[in-house]
Amino acid sequence: MYIPLLSKPHSHSRRLERRRLESSVSISGDLLGRSGGDTFGCGYGHGGGHSTIIPEGHPFAGRSAGGGTRDQIFGSKAYGSGYPGIEGRGVVGRPLPFWYWPVVWSRNASTIQPYLNGTEYGHPSNTTRFGGPLMETLFISNSKKLNTKFYVISDQSTVDYLIDTVQSQCLDHLSYNSWDTSSPFDADSQHAPKPQEAIQYYRASSTVLTLDGISIRSCSSV
């Protein structure tokens, strides 16, 4: 599945690449250990550059941040995937190669499966997250045979960008009553997407695509 802002741009999206659509990132420079200036994410940027060590006095001090490239964003269905050069499940103590913080699941989920613990990154509503608090958006297929429901969970700036871009490229394949809104991700809600429904993580597990109703064995099994 092609995910703008996350996947490689293909020929059919070159127009968007040339437009260089950019989405604002609601984070202070001070939080990154920087002295000032606005920080933003570019939808079709290549990424890369030098990583930096977050200094003392800032969240996640001592960890490296930045340096990840577009080619390195693809993870798997396992939480903790999508980290360049790092294998294994879980996100505790991990660097921030794309600056964005990992998605966090409910405390109940991490009690059942400890590797799902992401409490060090705070509640999903944490506004100090790079890109803003965690949001979710729903995309429903307009197929007459299948009522397939996909959710995307990520920071607010990424979700807002994806809604606009998916609308422009996939409108003919989506139900009219989906894709135009997002809502805060409430990990503890019984109606929220669950980690066992994850089919793909991206960008150091900071974005996840879930399929409603599916149960991924690698998550629900020890």
C-alpha positions in Angstrom: 0.0 0.0 0.0 1.4 3.4 -1.0 1.6 5.8 1.9 2.5 9.4 1.0 5.0 11.0 3.4 6.2 7.4 4.3 6.6 5.5 1.0 8.9 6.2 -1.9 7.4 8.6 -4.4 6.3 6.8 -7.5 5.8 8.1 -11.0 2.1 8.8 -10.4 3.0 11.2 -7.5 5.8 13.2 -9.1 3.4 16.2 -9.4 3.1 16.2 -5.6 6.8 15.8 -5.2 7.4 18.9 -7.4 4.9 20.8 -5.4 7.0 20.0 -2.3 4.0 20.0 0.0 5.2 20.6 3.5 3.4 20.1 6.8 4.2 22.1 10.0 5.5 20.3 13.0 4.3 21.6 16.3 7.5 21.3 18.4 9.8 23.8 19.9 13.4 24.0 18.9 14.4 23.9 22.6 12.9 20.5 23.0 15.3 19.2 20.4 18.2 20.9 22.0 18.3 23.6 19.4 18.5 27.3 20.1 15.7 28.5 17.8 14.1 28.5 14.4 11.1 26.6 13.1 11.2 22.9 12.4 9.0 21.3 9.8 8.6 18.0 8.0 8.6 17.8 4.2 6.3 15.3 2.7 8.7 14.0 0.1 12.0 14.8 1.6 14.8 12.3 1.4 15.9 12.8 5.0 19.4 11.9 6.0 22.0 14.4 7.2 24.0 14.1 10.4 22.5 12.8 13.6 22.9 14.7 16.9 23.0 13.8 20.5 20.2 15.3 22.6 21.9 17.3 25.4 21.2 17.2 29.1 18.1 19.0 30.3 16.0 17.9 27.3 13.7 14.8 26.9 15.7 11.7 26.0 19.0 13.3 26.7 22.0 11.3 25.6 20.1 9.6 22.7 20.9 10.2 19.1 18.3 11.9 16.9 18.0 12.4 13.2 20.0 10.9 10.3 17.3 8.5 9.1 16.5 8.5 5.3 13.4 7.7 3.4 14.8 4.3 2.3 15.0 3.3 5.9 11.5 4.0 7.0 9.9 0.6 6.3 9.3 -1.6 9.3 7.2 -4.7 9.6 4.1 -5.7 11.6 6.2 -5.8 14.7 6.3 -3.0 17.2 9.8 -1.7 17.3 10.5 -2.2 13.6 11.5 0.6 11.2 14.6 1.6 13.1 17.7 1.8 10.8 20.2 -0.9 11.8 18.2 -2.1 14.8 16.3 -5.4 15.0 14.0 -6.8 17.6 10.8 -5.8 19.2 10.1 -2.9 21.6 11.0 0.8 21.7 12.4 1.3 25.2 15.6 3.3 25.2 15.7 3.5 21.4 17.2 6.5 19.5 15.0 8.8 17.4 16.4 8.5 13.9 13.5 10.4 12.4 12.9 12.7 15.4 9.4 11.4 15.7 8.5 9.4 18.8 7.0 5.9 18.6 3.3 5.2 18.8 2.2 4.2 22.3 -0.3 1.5 23.0 -2.5 1.0 26.1 -1.0 0.0 29.5 -3.1 -3.1 29.4 -1.5 -4.1 26.1 2.0 -3.7 27.6 1.0 -5.7 30.7 0.0 -8.6 28.5 3.0 -8.2 26.1 5.8 -6.3 27.9 7.6 -5.3 24.6 4.6 -3.1 23.8 5.6 -0.8 26.7 6.1 2.8 25.5 5.3 4.7 28.6 8.5 6.6 28.6 7.1 8.5 25.6 4.1 9.7 27.6 0.4 9.6 27.0 -0.8 9.7 23.3 -2.2 13.2 24.0 1.3 14.5 24.9 1.6 17.8 23.1 5.4 17.8 23.3 5.6 15.0 20.8 7.4 15.9 17.6 4.5 16.6 15.2 1.9 16.9 17.9 -0.2 14.4 19.9 -1.1 11.0 18.4 -4.1 11.1 16.1 -6.0 8.4 14.2 -7.8 8.5 10.9 -10.0 6.0 9.2 -9.9 5.0 5.5 -12.8 2.8 4.3 -12.7 0.9 1.0 -15.7 1.6 -1.3 -15.6 -2.0 -2.6 -19.1 -3.5 -2.8 -17.7 -6.9 -1.7 -15.5 -5.7 1.2 -16.0 -3.1 3.8 -12.3 -2.9 4.6 -11.4 -0.4 7.3 -7.8 0.8 7.6 -6.6 3.1 10.4 -3.5 5.2 10.4 -2.1 6.3 13.8 0.7 8.9 14.0 1.5 12.4 15.1 -1.0 15.1 14.2 1.1 16.7 11.4 1.7 13.4 9.7 -2.0 12.3 9.9 -3.2 15.7 8.6 -0.8 15.4 5.7 -1.8 11.9 4.9 -5.5 12.7 4.8 -4.9 15.5 2.2 -2.6 13.4 0.1 -4.6 10.1 0.2 -7.7 12.1 -0.8 -5.9 13.5 -3.8 -4.7 10.1 -5.0 -7.1 7.5 -3.8 -10.5 9.2 -3.7 -12.1 6.9 -6.2 -11.3 3.9 -4.0 -12.6 5.3 -0.7 -16.0 5.5 0.9 -17.3 9.0 0.9 -17.9 9.0 4.7 -14.3 8.3 5.6 -10.9 10.0 5.1 -11.8 13.6 5.8 -11.4 13.7 9.6 -9.0 12.7 12.3 -9.5 12.2 16.1 -7.2 11.9 19.1 -5.9 8.4 19.6 -7.3 7.1 22.8 -5.2 3.9 23.3 -7.4 2.8 26.3 -10.7 3.0 24.4 -12.3 -0.4 23.6 -13.0 1.0 20.2 -9.5 2.1 19.4 -7.2 0.2 17.0 -5.3 -2.5 18.8 -1.6 -3.6 18.4 -2.7 -7.0 17.2 -4.3 -5.3 14.2 -1.1 -3.7 13.1 -0.1 -4.7 9.6 2.8 -2.3 9.0 4.9 0.1 11.1 6.9 2.9 9.6 9.5 5.5 10.5 10.9 4.0 13.7 7.4 2.8 14.7 6.2 6.4 14.9 3.4 5.6 12.4 1.3 2.4 12.1 -1.2 1.1 9.6 -3.9 -1.2 11.1 -6.6 -3.3 9.5 -9.8 -3.4 11.5 -10.7 -6.9 12.7 -7.5 -8.7 11.9 -5.4 -10.4 14.6 -1.7 -10.6 13.9 -0.2 -13.7 15.6 3.2 -12.3 16.1 1.7 -9.7 18.5 -0.9 -11.7 20.3 1.5 -14.6 20.9 4.5 -14.7 23.2 
